[in-house]
Amino acid sequence: MKKLSDIEMQKIEGGNSYVTAAFISSITRAGNCILDVGRSIGSAIRRIYENDICSL
């Protein structure tokens, strides 16, 4: 393995990609969370409208 000089090490670039696997995963999870909230709200509205509310 070749040792790099200080000047060569200062010229190294990398890791500037904004789209990573963690970013895609977090966007997917956020989308699923929003979808689940929408389903829950829709189900609640439907149950209120149809007067099919469970009581204890």
PyMOL Python script that loads the backbone (N, CA, C, O; Angstrom):
from pymol import cmd

cmd.read_pdbstr("""\
ATOM      1  N   MET A   1       0.847  -1.162   0.000  1.00  0.00           N
ATOM      2  CA  MET A   1       0.000   0.000   0.000  1.00  0.00           C
ATOM      3  C   MET A   1       0.901   1.236   0.000  1.00  0.00           C
ATOM      4  O   MET A   1       1.880   1.311   0.743  1.00  0.00           O
ATOM      5  N   LYS A   2       0.549   2.201  -0.848  1.00  0.00           N
ATOM      6  CA  LYS A   2       1.338   3.411  -0.997  1.00  0.00           C
ATOM      7  C   LYS A   2       0.921   4.444   0.036  1.00  0.00           C
ATOM      8  O   LYS A   2      -0.272   4.674   0.237  1.00  0.00           O
ATOM      9  N   LYS A   3       1.886   5.063   0.687  1.00  0.00           N
ATOM     10  CA  LYS A   3       1.588   6.146   1.625  1.00  0.00           C
ATOM     11  C   LYS A   3       1.401   7.436   0.856  1.00  0.00           C
ATOM     12  O   LYS A   3       2.156   7.734  -0.070  1.00  0.00           O
ATOM     13  N   LEU A   4       0.388   8.203   1.244  1.00  0.00           N
ATOM     14  CA  LEU A   4       0.109   9.471   0.583  1.00  0.00           C
ATOM     15  C   LEU A   4       0.772  10.613   1.337  1.00  0.00           C
ATOM     16  O   LEU A   4       0.893  10.596   2.562  1.00  0.00           O
ATOM     17  N   SER A   5       1.192  11.592   0.574  1.00  0.00           N
ATOM     18  CA  SER A   5       1.763  12.779   1.207  1.00  0.00           C
ATOM     19  C   SER A   5       0.638  13.671   1.724  1.00  0.00           C
ATOM     20  O   SER A   5      -0.529  13.432   1.414  1.00  0.00           O
ATOM     21  N   ASP A   6       0.971  14.679   2.495  1.00  0.00           N
ATOM     22  CA  ASP A   6      -0.035  15.600   3.041  1.00  0.00           C
ATOM     23  C   ASP A   6      -0.789  16.319   1.931  1.00  0.00           C
ATOM     24  O   ASP A   6      -1.997  16.531   2.043  1.00  0.00           O
ATOM     25  N   ILE A   7      -0.102  16.695   0.871  1.00  0.00           N
ATOM     26  CA  ILE A   7      -0.745  17.406  -0.238  1.00  0.00           C
ATOM     27  C   ILE A   7      -1.729  16.485  -0.947  1.00  0.00           C
ATOM     28  O   ILE A   7      -2.832  16.910  -1.290  1.00  0.00           O
ATOM     29  N   GLU A   8      -1.348  15.231  -1.173  1.00  0.00           N
ATOM     30  CA  GLU A   8      -2.241  14.272  -1.820  1.00  0.00           C
ATOM     31  C   GLU A   8      -3.472  13.990  -0.946  1.00  0.00           C
ATOM     32  O   GLU A   8      -4.577  13.827  -1.462  1.00  0.00           O
ATOM     33  N   MET A   9      -3.278  13.933   0.357  1.00  0.00           N
ATOM     34  CA  MET A   9      -4.392  13.663   1.258  1.00  0.00           C
ATOM     35  C   MET A   9      -5.376  14.831   1.291  1.00  0.00           C
ATOM     36  O   MET A   9      -6.573  14.617   1.481  1.00  0.00           O
ATOM     37  N   GLN A  10      -4.897  16.052   1.110  1.00  0.00           N
ATOM     38  CA  GLN A  10      -5.781  17.213   1.101  1.00  0.00           C
ATOM     39  C   GLN A  10      -6.635  17.267  -0.167  1.00  0.00           C
ATOM     40  O   GLN A  10      -7.681  17.916  -0.175  1.00  0.00           O
ATOM     41  N   LYS A  11      -6.209  16.604  -1.221  1.00  0.00           N
ATOM     42  CA  LYS A  11      -6.941  16.619  -2.490  1.00  0.00           C
ATOM     43  C   LYS A  11      -8.011  15.529  -2.569  1.00  0.00           C
ATOM     44  O   LYS A  11      -8.751  15.471  -3.551  1.00  0.00           O
ATOM     45  N   ILE A  12      -8.104  14.679  -1.573  1.00  0.00           N
ATOM     46  CA  ILE A  12      -9.076  13.585  -1.603  1.00  0.00           C
ATOM     47  C   ILE A  12     -10.472  14.158  -1.400  1.00  0.00           C
ATOM     48  O   ILE A  12     -10.714  14.936  -0.477  1.00  0.00           O
ATOM     49  N   GLU A  13     -11.392  13.753  -2.287  1.00  0.00           N
ATOM     50  CA  GLU A  13     -12.792  14.165  -2.194  1.00  0.00           C
ATOM     51  C   GLU A  13     -13.656  12.917  -2.197  1.00  0.00           C
ATOM     52  O   GLU A  13     -13.279  11.883  -2.747  1.00  0.00           O
ATOM     53  N   GLY A  14     -14.801  13.027  -1.583  1.00  0.00           N
ATOM     54  CA  GLY A  14     -15.726  11.897  -1.597  1.00  0.00           C
ATOM     55  C   GLY A  14     -16.815  12.052  -0.563  1.00  0.00           C
ATOM     56  O   GLY A  14     -16.739  12.903   0.323  1.00  0.00           O
ATOM     57  N   GLY A  15     -17.826  11.220  -0.689  1.00  0.00           N
ATOM     58  CA  GLY A  15     -18.913  11.212   0.274  1.00  0.00           C
ATOM     59  C   GLY A  15     -19.875  12.375   0.152  1.00  0.00           C
ATOM     60  O   GLY A  15     -20.500  12.761   1.140  1.00  0.00           O
ATOM     61  N   ASN A  16     -20.012  12.944  -1.042  1.00  0.00           N
ATOM     62  CA  ASN A  16     -20.902  14.088  -1.182  1.00  0.00           C
ATOM     63  C   ASN A  16     -22.218  13.719  -1.845  1.00  0.00           C
ATOM     64  O   ASN A  16     -22.870  14.575  -2.443  1.00  0.00           O
ATOM     65  N   SER A  17     -22.613  12.473  -1.748  1.00  0.00           N
ATOM     66  CA  SER A  17     -23.878  12.036  -2.328  1.00  0.00           C
ATOM     67  C   SER A  17     -25.003  12.276  -1.333  1.00  0.00           C
ATOM     68  O   SER A  17     -24.896  11.886  -0.170  1.00  0.00           O
ATOM     69  N   TYR A  18     -26.081  12.914  -1.778  1.00  0.00           N
ATOM     70  CA  TYR A  18     -27.195  13.216  -0.892  1.00  0.00           C
ATOM     71  C   TYR A  18     -28.176  12.061  -0.787  1.00  0.00           C
ATOM     72  O   TYR A  18     -28.899  11.956   0.204  1.00  0.00           O
ATOM     73  N   VAL A  19     -28.214  11.204  -1.776  1.00  0.00           N
ATOM     74  CA  VAL A  19     -29.163  10.097  -1.783  1.00  0.00           C
ATOM     75  C   VAL A  19     -28.438   8.843  -1.293  1.00  0.00           C
ATOM     76  O   VAL A  19     -27.694   8.201  -2.034  1.00  0.00           O
ATOM     77  N   THR A  20     -28.677   8.520  -0.035  1.00  0.00           N
ATOM     78  CA  THR A  20     -28.072   7.327   0.550  1.00  0.00           C
ATOM     79  C   THR A  20     -29.169   6.346   0.903  1.00  0.00           C
ATOM     80  O   THR A  20     -30.350   6.688   0.845  1.00  0.00           O
ATOM     81  N   ALA A  21     -28.800   5.146   1.264  1.00  0.00           N
ATOM     82  CA  ALA A  21     -29.778   4.130   1.643  1.00  0.00           C
ATOM     83  C   ALA A  21     -30.549   4.561   2.882  1.00  0.00           C
ATOM     84  O   ALA A  21     -31.753   4.318   2.974  1.00  0.00           O
ATOM     85  N   ALA A  22     -29.879   5.193   3.832  1.00  0.00           N
ATOM     86  CA  ALA A  22     -30.560   5.656   5.042  1.00  0.00           C
ATOM     87  C   ALA A  22     -31.572   6.749   4.704  1.00  0.00           C
ATOM     88  O   ALA A  22     -32.652   6.787   5.293  1.00  0.00           O
ATOM     89  N   PHE A  23     -31.244   7.630   3.776  1.00  0.00           N
ATOM     90  CA  PHE A  23     -32.156   8.705   3.364  1.00  0.00           C
ATOM     91  C   PHE A  23     -33.394   8.124   2.695  1.00  0.00           C
ATOM     92  O   PHE A  23     -34.515   8.534   2.998  1.00  0.00           O
ATOM     93  N   ILE A  24     -33.199   7.182   1.797  1.00  0.00           N
ATOM     94  CA  ILE A  24     -34.332   6.542   1.112  1.00  0.00           C
ATOM     95  C   ILE A  24     -35.197   5.792   2.115  1.00  0.00           C
ATOM     96  O   ILE A  24     -36.424   5.842   2.029  1.00  0.00           O
ATOM     97  N   SER A  25     -34.587   5.110   3.049  1.00  0.00           N
ATOM     98  CA  SER A  25     -35.327   4.381   4.074  1.00  0.00           C
ATOM     99  C   SER A  25     -36.154   5.321   4.936  1.00  0.00           C
ATOM    100  O   SER A  25     -37.306   5.022   5.250  1.00  0.00           O
ATOM    101  N   SER A  26     -35.583   6.448   5.320  1.00  0.00           N
ATOM    102  CA  SER A  26     -36.324   7.396   6.162  1.00  0.00           C
ATOM    103  C   SER A  26     -37.486   8.017   5.401  1.00  0.00           C
ATOM    104  O   SER A  26     -38.551   8.228   5.981  1.00  0.00           O
ATOM    105  N   ILE A  27     -37.312   8.314   4.118  1.00  0.00           N
ATOM    106  CA  ILE A  27     -38.403   8.859   3.311  1.00  0.00           C
ATOM    107  C   ILE A  27     -39.519   7.823   3.169  1.00  0.00           C
ATOM    108  O   ILE A  27     -40.699   8.169   3.238  1.00  0.00           O
ATOM    109  N   THR A  28     -39.155   6.566   2.972  1.00  0.00           N
ATOM    110  CA  THR A  28     -40.140   5.501   2.851  1.00  0.00           C
ATOM    111  C   THR A  28     -40.929   5.323   4.143  1.00  0.00           C
ATOM    112  O   THR A  28     -42.150   5.166   4.119  1.00  0.00           O
ATOM    113  N   ARG A  29     -40.221   5.347   5.272  1.00  0.00           N
ATOM    114  CA  ARG A  29     -40.899   5.206   6.560  1.00  0.00           C
ATOM    115  C   ARG A  29     -41.819   6.388   6.830  1.00  0.00           C
ATOM    116  O   ARG A  29     -42.913   6.203   7.362  1.00  0.00           O
ATOM    117  N   ALA A  30     -41.399   7.593   6.476  1.00  0.00           N
ATOM    118  CA  ALA A  30     -42.255   8.765   6.664  1.00  0.00           C
ATOM    119  C   ALA A  30     -43.513   8.651   5.809  1.00  0.00           C
ATOM    120  O   ALA A  30     -44.608   8.978   6.266  1.00  0.00           O
ATOM    121  N   GLY A  31     -43.360   8.195   4.585  1.00  0.00           N
ATOM    122  CA  GLY A  31     -44.509   8.000   3.701  1.00  0.00           C
ATOM    123  C   GLY A  31     -45.478   6.968   4.255  1.00  0.00           C
ATOM    124  O   GLY A  31     -46.692   7.165   4.220  1.00  0.00           O
ATOM    125  N   ASN A  32     -44.943   5.874   4.763  1.00  0.00           N
ATOM    126  CA  ASN A  32     -45.801   4.837   5.353  1.00  0.00           C
ATOM    127  C   ASN A  32     -46.521   5.362   6.591  1.00  0.00           C
ATOM    128  O   ASN A  32     -47.686   5.037   6.818  1.00  0.00           O
ATOM    129  N   CYS A  33     -45.838   6.164   7.382  1.00  0.00           N
ATOM    130  CA  CYS A  33     -46.451   6.739   8.581  1.00  0.00           C
ATOM    131  C   CYS A  33     -47.607   7.671   8.200  1.00  0.00           C
ATOM    132  O   CYS A  33     -48.674   7.617   8.810  1.00  0.00           O
ATOM    133  N   ILE A  34     -47.397   8.513   7.208  1.00  0.00           N
ATOM    134  CA  ILE A  34     -48.450   9.424   6.746  1.00  0.00           C
ATOM    135  C   ILE A  34     -49.630   8.627   6.195  1.00  0.00           C
ATOM    136  O   ILE A  34     -50.783   8.984   6.437  1.00  0.00           O
ATOM    137  N   LEU A  35     -49.357   7.569   5.468  1.00  0.00           N
ATOM    138  CA  LEU A  35     -50.411   6.718   4.924  1.00  0.00           C
ATOM    139  C   LEU A  35     -51.212   6.053   6.043  1.00  0.00           C
ATOM    140  O   LEU A  35     -52.439   5.990   5.966  1.00  0.00           O
ATOM    141  N   ASP A  36     -50.542   5.562   7.072  1.00  0.00           N
ATOM    142  CA  ASP A  36     -51.228   4.936   8.202  1.00  0.00           C
ATOM    143  C   ASP A  36     -52.103   5.932   8.954  1.00  0.00           C
ATOM    144  O   ASP A  36     -53.217   5.599   9.359  1.00  0.00           O
ATOM    145  N   VAL A  37     -51.605   7.152   9.141  1.00  0.00           N
ATOM    146  CA  VAL A  37     -52.397   8.183   9.809  1.00  0.00           C
ATOM    147  C   VAL A  37     -53.645   8.488   8.983  1.00  0.00           C
ATOM    148  O   VAL A  37     -54.735   8.616   9.540  1.00  0.00           O
ATOM    149  N   GLY A  38     -53.503   8.605   7.687  1.00  0.00           N
ATOM    150  CA  GLY A  38     -54.640   8.853   6.811  1.00  0.00           C
ATOM    151  C   GLY A  38     -55.671   7.741   6.875  1.00  0.00           C
ATOM    152  O   GLY A  38     -56.872   8.006   6.895  1.00  0.00           O
ATOM    153  N   ARG A  39     -55.214   6.507   6.908  1.00  0.00           N
ATOM    154  CA  ARG A  39     -56.135   5.370   7.024  1.00  0.00           C
ATOM    155  C   ARG A  39     -56.884   5.418   8.352  1.00  0.00           C
ATOM    156  O   ARG A  39     -58.092   5.185   8.397  1.00  0.00           O
ATOM    157  N   SER A  40     -56.174   5.716   9.422  1.00  0.00           N
ATOM    158  CA  SER A  40     -56.808   5.770  10.740  1.00  0.00           C
ATOM    159  C   SER A  40     -57.856   6.874  10.809  1.00  0.00           C
ATOM    160  O   SER A  40     -58.949   6.666  11.334  1.00  0.00           O
ATOM    161  N   ILE A  41     -57.526   8.028  10.286  1.00  0.00           N
ATOM    162  CA  ILE A  41     -58.480   9.141  10.284  1.00  0.00           C
ATOM    163  C   ILE A  41     -59.686   8.793   9.409  1.00  0.00           C
ATOM    164  O   ILE A  41     -60.825   9.069   9.786  1.00  0.00           O
ATOM    165  N   GLY A  42     -59.443   8.195   8.255  1.00  0.00           N
ATOM    166  CA  GLY A  42     -60.531   7.800   7.374  1.00  0.00           C
ATOM    167  C   GLY A  42     -61.443   6.767   8.019  1.00  0.00           C
ATOM    168  O   GLY A  42     -62.665   6.844   7.892  1.00  0.00           O
ATOM    169  N   SER A  43     -60.853   5.808   8.705  1.00  0.00           N
ATOM    170  CA  SER A  43     -61.659   4.788   9.385  1.00  0.00           C
ATOM    171  C   SER A  43     -62.481   5.415  10.503  1.00  0.00           C
ATOM    172  O   SER A  43     -63.644   5.059  10.693  1.00  0.00           O
ATOM    173  N   ALA A  44     -61.887   6.342  11.241  1.00  0.00           N
ATOM    174  CA  ALA A  44     -62.609   7.008  12.328  1.00  0.00           C
ATOM    175  C   ALA A  44     -63.779   7.816  11.780  1.00  0.00           C
ATOM    176  O   ALA A  44     -64.873   7.783  12.344  1.00  0.00           O
ATOM    177  N   ILE A  45     -63.563   8.528  10.706  1.00  0.00           N
ATOM    178  CA  ILE A  45     -64.641   9.316  10.102  1.00  0.00           C
ATOM    179  C   ILE A  45     -65.759   8.403   9.614  1.00  0.00           C
ATOM    180  O   ILE A  45     -66.938   8.701   9.810  1.00  0.00           O
ATOM    181  N   ARG A  46     -65.391   7.285   8.975  1.00  0.00           N
ATOM    182  CA  ARG A  46     -66.398   6.350   8.471  1.00  0.00           C
ATOM    183  C   ARG A  46     -67.206   5.753   9.615  1.00  0.00           C
ATOM    184  O   ARG A  46     -68.427   5.640   9.515  1.00  0.00           O
ATOM    185  N   ARG A  47     -66.528   5.362  10.717  1.00  0.00           N
ATOM    186  CA  ARG A  47     -67.242   4.771  11.852  1.00  0.00           C
ATOM    187  C   ARG A  47     -68.170   5.794  12.507  1.00  0.00           C
ATOM    188  O   ARG A  47     -69.268   5.436  12.935  1.00  0.00           O
ATOM    189  N   ILE A  48     -67.759   7.046  12.592  1.00  0.00           N
ATOM    190  CA  ILE A  48     -68.637   8.089  13.156  1.00  0.00           C
ATOM    191  C   ILE A  48     -69.832   8.296  12.241  1.00  0.00           C
ATOM    192  O   ILE A  48     -70.964   8.392  12.715  1.00  0.00           O
ATOM    193  N   TYR A  49     -69.596   8.365  10.930  1.00  0.00           N
ATOM    194  CA  TYR A  49     -70.670   8.600   9.976  1.00  0.00           C
ATOM    195  C   TYR A  49     -71.689   7.466   9.980  1.00  0.00           C
ATOM    196  O   TYR A  49     -72.892   7.707   9.881  1.00  0.00           O
ATOM    197  N   GLU A  50     -71.201   6.214  10.096  1.00  0.00           N
ATOM    198  CA  GLU A  50     -72.090   5.057  10.081  1.00  0.00           C
ATOM    199  C   GLU A  50     -72.606   4.700  11.470  1.00  0.00           C
ATOM    200  O   GLU A  50     -73.332   3.718  11.629  1.00  0.00           O
ATOM    201  N   ASN A  51     -72.237   5.488  12.472  1.00  0.00           N
ATOM    202  CA  ASN A  51     -72.646   5.263  13.870  1.00  0.00           C
ATOM    203  C   ASN A  51     -72.275   3.855  14.318  1.00  0.00           C
ATOM    204  O   ASN A  51     -73.075   3.160  14.945  1.00  0.00           O
ATOM    205  N   ASP A  52     -71.057   3.445  13.990  1.00  0.00           N
ATOM    206  CA  ASP A  52     -70.560   2.111  14.323  1.00  0.00           C
ATOM    207  C   ASP A  52     -69.373   2.241  15.272  1.00  0.00           C
ATOM    208  O   ASP A  52     -68.310   1.665  15.040  1.00  0.00           O
ATOM    209  N   ILE A  53     -69.574   3.015  16.355  1.00  0.00           N
ATOM    210  CA  ILE A  53     -68.503   3.277  17.298  1.00  0.00           C
ATOM    211  C   ILE A  53     -68.570   2.221  18.409  1.00  0.00           C
ATOM    212  O   ILE A  53     -69.629   1.983  18.990  1.00  0.00           O
ATOM    213  N   CYS A  54     -67.445   1.606  18.687  1.00  0.00           N
ATOM    214  CA  CYS A  54     -67.388   0.597  19.748  1.00  0.00           C
ATOM    215  C   CYS A  54     -67.400   1.304  21.103  1.00  0.00           C
ATOM    216  O   CYS A  54     -66.689   2.291  21.296  1.00  0.00           O
ATOM    217  N   SER A  55     -68.194   0.809  22.026  1.00  0.00           N
ATOM    218  CA  SER A  55     -68.216   1.385  23.362  1.00  0.00           C
ATOM    219  C   SER A  55     -67.851   0.306  24.360  1.00  0.00           C
ATOM    220  O   SER A  55     -68.100  -0.877  24.129  1.00  0.00           O
ATOM    221  N   LEU A  56     -67.271   0.709  25.451  1.00  0.00           N
ATOM    222  CA  LEU A  56     -66.829  -0.253  26.458  1.00  0.00           C
ATOM    223  C   LEU A  56     -67.884  -0.551  27.464  1.00  0.00           C
ATOM    224  O   LEU A  56     -67.659  -1.345  28.377  1.00  0.00           O
TER     225      LEU A  56
END
""", "prot")
cmd.dss("prot")
cmd.show_as("cartoon", "prot")
cmd.util.cbc("prot")
cmd.orient("prot")
